[in-house]
Amino acid sequence: MDTLKKFELMQKIVRELEDLQHSQQAIIQKIGKIEVDNIELGDKKLEKDLPDMHQRVADNLDTIVGIMEYFAEKTQNFGNKNNVEALKEQQAIDQVTGH
């Protein structure tokens, strides 16, 4: 895999991790809304299980954020080390000139 393609794939993974982070945040919000609604309802099973679900999803979110931060930094360092901006410029020039 050439350097530019590798960098683009790394960027794609960072975006996918960001999407995963947003999805986990949405799940936490939904669980929280159910917990609030259940305060009025008082269902015992929901009272018992929802806090555990909330905690597991929050733990997953923490893991996702850690991985995303690590991989975003790794991607940036890879781009800097390999002068990806210059490679992109050269690729654009090659496309225009037909090389």
N, C-alpha and C positions, 0 to 999 in steps of 0.2 A: 504494500500500500504506500503510495507516495505521501510525502509530508503534508501537502495541502488537503488531500482526501482524509488523512488521519485527523488533522486539525478540525475539519468540518464534521467528522463523525464525533469527535470529542465535544464539540459545541452542541451537536444534536443531543448527546447524552445529558449535558447540563440542562438543556431546555426540558427534556423529559423528566429529569429529577425535579425541576421547578414545578412542572405540571403535577407530579406526584405529591409534592409538598402542598400545593393548593388543594388537591383532592383530599388529603388527610386533614387539612384545616377545615374543609367543608364538612367532613364526617364528624369531627370534634364538635363543630357548631350544631349539627343536627342532633347528636347525642345530647348535647346540653339543652337544646330546646325540648327534647323528649323528657329529660330529667325535670325541667321546670314545669312542664305540663303535668307530669306525674305527681308533683307536689300536691296539686289539687285533687288528682285522681286517687293517689295512695295505693297503687298496685304494688304488692309486696315483692313479686318476682322482678319487676322493673327496678324497684328500689335496691334490690340485692345485686342484680346483674349489670345495670347501666354504669355504675361507678367503675367497676372492673373493666368494662369495655372502653370507657373513656380513658382510663389509665393506659391500657394497652395501645390504643391508637395514639395517645400523646407520646408514649415511649417510641413508637414507630416513627412519629413525626420528628422527634429528636434525632433518631438515627438517620433519617432521610436528610435532614438539614446538615448534619455532620458530614455525610457522604457528599452532598451537593457542594458544600463549602470547600472540601478537600479537592473534589474533582474540578470545580471551577478554577481554583488556584492552579492546579496541575495543568489544565488546559491553557490558561493564560501564560504560564511559564513555558510551556511547549511552544506556544505561538511566538513568544518573545525570543526564545532560544533559536528557533528555526526561521526567524524573520519572515513570518507568514504574510505580513502586509506586502512585503516586496514580492513574494511569490504570487500573491493575488494580482498585484499590478502587472507582473510579467505575464501571467495567464491572460489577463484582459488584453494586453498588447498583442500577444500571440493570436488570440481569437480575432482581433481586428485585422491583423496582417496576414492571417491564414497560415501561420506556422504551427 
